[in-house]
């Protein structure tokens, strides 16, 4: 049975891959089949890299940035005590 191995790539590696695909003249699907990549990953990184270009950032977006929702400390759930938020803990103290 063939085992699929995942390779974690850096942002700069994805930047190179996106550039190669754009210069290849191939569709994303064709390029990904040839390179052994998932098209969804290439599309996702292409969007991420374009967003970084427009905002001038070079780091990966955080969950709050991706969803557009900012959470305060009181809104996070205390994983040690399910169902209890940090706001509840502050009130109890």
C-alpha positions in Angstrom: 0.0 0.0 0.0 1.4 3.4 -1.0 1.9 5.8 1.9 1.3 9.5 1.2 3.8 11.7 2.8 3.1 15.4 3.6 5.8 17.9 3.1 5.6 21.2 5.1 6.7 24.1 3.0 7.7 27.6 4.0 6.1 30.7 2.7 9.1 31.4 0.5 8.9 27.9 -1.0 5.2 28.5 -1.8 6.0 31.9 -3.3 8.4 30.1 -5.6 5.8 27.4 -6.4 3.1 30.0 -7.2 5.6 31.9 -9.4 6.6 28.8 -11.3 2.9 27.9 -11.9 2.1 31.3 -13.2 5.1 31.2 -15.6 4.5 27.6 -16.7 1.5 28.4 -18.9 -0.3 25.4 -17.3 -3.6 25.5 -15.4 -3.4 25.1 -11.7 -4.8 21.6 -12.0 -2.3 20.6 -14.7 0.6 22.1 -12.7 -0.4 20.5 -9.5 -0.8 17.0 -11.1 2.7 17.4 -12.6 4.2 18.6 -9.3 2.3 16.3 -7.0 0.6 19.1 -5.2 -3.0 19.7 -4.1 -4.7 22.4 -6.2 -6.5 23.7 -3.0 -3.1 24.2 -1.3 -1.8 26.2 -4.3 -5.0 28.3 -4.5 -4.9 29.0 -0.8 -1.3 30.0 -0.8 -1.8 32.2 -3.9 -4.5 34.1 -2.0 -2.4 34.3 1.2 0.6 35.6 -0.7 -1.4 38.2 -2.6 -3.0 39.4 0.7 0.5 39.7 2.2 1.6 41.8 -0.8 -1.2 44.2 -0.4 -0.9 44.6 3.4 2.9 44.5 3.4 3.0 41.6 6.0 5.3 38.6 5.7 4.0 36.5 8.5 1.2 34.0 8.3 -2.2 35.3 9.3 -3.5 34.3 12.8 -6.9 32.6 13.2 -8.4 35.9 14.3 -7.1 37.7 11.2 -8.3 35.0 8.8 -11.8 35.0 10.3 -12.0 38.8 10.8 -13.1 38.2 14.4 -11.1 39.5 17.3 -11.7 37.8 20.6 -11.1 39.2 24.0 -9.5 37.1 26.8 -12.9 36.8 28.4 -14.3 35.0 25.4 -11.8 32.1 25.4 -12.8 28.8 27.0 -10.6 27.4 29.8 -9.7 24.0 28.4 -8.9 22.8 31.9 -12.5 23.4 33.0 -14.9 22.8 30.0 -17.7 25.2 29.8 -15.9 27.8 31.9 -14.7 31.0 30.3 -11.8 33.0 31.6 -14.3 35.8 32.3 -16.1 33.4 34.7 -12.8 32.7 36.4 -12.1 36.4 36.9 -15.6 36.9 38.4 -15.1 34.0 40.8 -11.8 35.3 42.1 
